[in-house]
């Protein structure tokens, strides 16, 4: 990753201090001085980069339990942003509340819908607890702290418990103990800010295909022929065109020349072929 501007980097995240986006950004930019632009939604995150309130963004794109974040794939496909990196963060979901309470005292639990999806099995043993979706894990913890709400708890990470002085009633309540979220590092190319990876190992592409039998298998066969490993494929509907889809794929490769040759080979078979980014494989943060 080569950044032409060495000033403090303004990083947009969905969520607030103590959130998993916060933690992912701190790990990804551990060698760079950063300021956060905190956003209530992913739409706002994209808008903050578009209007230059932020230089770059860190955005969750998929989770090993809850699956792909389809709206985020659509935002990525439409925005003209570039991916310049990724990071995989181990997600430990904790149940936290004001000090001095037990789980029997809790009647309501607040968190982001992804965190609730990752912990539903745990709450089956506590039918008296109502699960309520909120915009952010850490913000749920902050809400309980700011308002000193007893009888309520939040699902969030350890950083949120530490920041907002909450006790962890039950730790690591996520169903899958190999629960990871993949985050993408994004920016909108312009004259003053540009990232260039000299030795990429992964690429993300977007393209559409004719609605004909075997069109996708032809493209996949070409990748196989050139020794390109397909690590992810995601389809999203094309608005206004029935049963037509954009495909977003992640590729892994060791030979950059063979990767470039595969792009040229699939180009006649596709339309709207766009390279969304070429970057290093992401670090796994446990």
N, C-alpha and C positions, 0 to 999 in steps of 0.2 A: 504494500500500500504506500503510495507516494503522494503526499499532500503538498500542494504548492504554497499554501498559506500556513504559517506556523503560529498564528494567533490562537487565542482561546476559541475552542470549537463549541458552538451552541447546538446542543443535541435535543431533539424533540423525542419525548417518550409518551406513551399512553399510560397515565397514572401519575403517581406522586412519590415523594420521598419514602423509601422503604418498600416500594413495589418491586416486582420481579423485573420489570422493564428498567427500573433504576439500577438494580443489581447487574443486569446483563450489560447495560451501557458502561458501568464502571469497570467491569471486566474487559470488555472489548476495547475501550479507550484507556487502558491502564497506563499507557505511556504518553498520553495526551492530556493537557489541561482542558477541562470541559465545564460548561455551564448547562443547566437543564432548562428546557422549555417544556413544562408539564401540560399535558392535554387531557381533556375529559374523554375524548373519543379518537378513533383512528382517522375519521374524516378530518378532525381538527389537527391531528398530527400531520397529515398530508398538506393541509392548508398552511400550516406554519412554515413548512419548507417552501411551498409555492410562493408565499409572500415574503420570504427571506427573514421571518422572525427566528427561524432556526436554520443552521447550515446543513445539518444531516438529521436522520432519524434512525432510531432503533425500533423495530416492529416485530412482534410475534407473528409467525406465519403457520406454525403447526405444533401440535403436542402429541406425544406418544399415547395419551389416553383419550383426549377429546377429539383428536384428528385435525384436519386442516381448517384454517379460518378462511372460509370461502369468501366472505366480503373483503378480506384483506388481499386475496389474490385478485379480485376484481379491481380494487383500488390501484394495486401495483400495475396491472395490465393497462389501465387507462391513464396513469399519471405522467408517463414519460420519465420516470425515475430510473436510476441505475442502482443495482446491487453491487457493493464493493466489499462485502464481507458477511460472515455469519458467525453465530456462536450458539452452542447448545448448553442450556442451563438446567441443572438438576433442580426439580421443583419439590421442595419440602413444604407441605401445607400444614400449618399449625392452627389449632383452635385457641383463641386468646380472648381474655376479658379483663375487666378491672380486678385488681388484687382482692383476695379473700373470698372468691366465689368458686363453686364446684360446678361440674356439668349439670347436676340436678337443679341448680339455680337458674340455668339458662333456658329461656323460652323462645328466643329469636336469634338467628345467626345470619349475618350479612357478609356478602362477598360478591366478587365478579362471577358471572355465570360459568366461566371456565373452571374456576376453583371449586364451585359447587358441583359441577359435573365430575370433577376428579375425586370428590370425597363423599358422594351419595351413599356408598355402601356403609361407610362408618356411621352415618346418621340413621340408618335403618334400625339400629338398636336403641335409638332415642326418639320415639315417635312423638314425644311432647314438644320437640323443637321444630319451629317453623323456619324454613330456609328462604331467605329473601335476597334477590339479585340486586347488586349495586354496580356502580360504574368502575370500581377499582378495589383490589384487595387491601392495599395500604390505606386508602381513603376510608374504608369501612372501619379499620382500626382507629384511625384519627378521629372519626365521628364519635366513636364510643368514648375515647379519651377526652375530647373537647367538651362533650356534653355530660361526661361522668354517668353514663347509662348503665345501671345495674340490671341484671337479667338478660343482657344481650351480649353476644360475642361476635367475633370476626374470624374469618378464615384468611390467613395471610402468612407471609414468611417471617423468619426470626428477626430480620432487620426491622420490620414494622413493629413487632413486639418491643424491641429494644428502644426504638425511636419514640413510641407513644406510651411507654411505661405500663404495658399490659403483661399480665401473667399468662404463660402458656398452660392452659388447662389440660390439653392433650396434644402431644407432638406427633408429627408425621402421620397425619390421618388420611393421606392420599391412598387410594385403592391400590395403585400400581407403584411399587417401590422403585421401579425403573422409570419414573415419570420425568421426562425431559421436554422442554420447550425449545424449539428452534427460533432464533431471532435473526432478522436480516438487518444489515447496515445499509441505509439508503441515502442517496442524494440526488439532486437535480443538476445535471451538468450545466456549468456556465463558465464565463471567462475567468473568474477569480478563484473558483474552487473546483478542483478536478482530481480525481483519484485514478491511479493507473497501477495495476498489478503486473509486474514484469514477468512473473512465472505463475500464471493461474493454474489451478488444479481442478476447478469446477466452473461450470457455466450454467446460466439460467436463460431459457429461450421461451418465446411466445410465438405461436403461429396458429393459423387455421387451415383446414383441409377441405377439399371438395366432399360433398355428401355422397361418396361412392364406396362401394364395397372394397375393403382392403387398403384404403388410403393410409390409415394409421400404421398398419402392419408394414407397409412399404418403407415408411420413414424409420420405423424401429429397426427394420432389417438393415438399413444403411448404417445406422449407428453401430449395430453389432458388427457389421463388416469392417468398419474402421476401428474397432476395438474400443468404442466409447461405452462406458457403463451408464445406463439410465438409472439414477438413484431416486427419482421422483417424477410422477406424471399426475397432473391435475387438470381436469376439464372445467370450464366455466361457460355458461350459456351465452350466445351472441344475441344481444337485445334486438328484437324485431325480426329474428330469423328462426323459425321453428326447427327445433332439433339440430341446430347448427352450434358448434362449440369452438371456442378457443382452447388450445392446449398449452399449458405451461409445464415445461420439463426442466429438471435439473440433471446435468451430465457430469460425470467424473472422467478424467482422462490423465494420462501420463505424457502423451506426445501432443504438443500444441499444434504441430503441423497436421497430424492426422485429424485432430479436432476441426481445424479450419477446412480441411478437405471434406469432412462430413457435412459441414454447413453448406458448402457449395453444391454438394450432391443432393441435399434435400431441398434446396431453394426452388428448383423447378416444380417440385411436388406440393409446395405450400404457398399460402398467401399470407401477407402481413407478417413475415418472419422478422422477429425483433430479438436482438441479443439484449437481455435485461441486465446482464452483468457477467463478468469473468473475474474470479476471485480465488483465494486460498480456501481450503477446507477448514471448517470452523473448529475451534477448540471446544473440548468437552469439559464443562465446569461442574464438578461433583460437590 
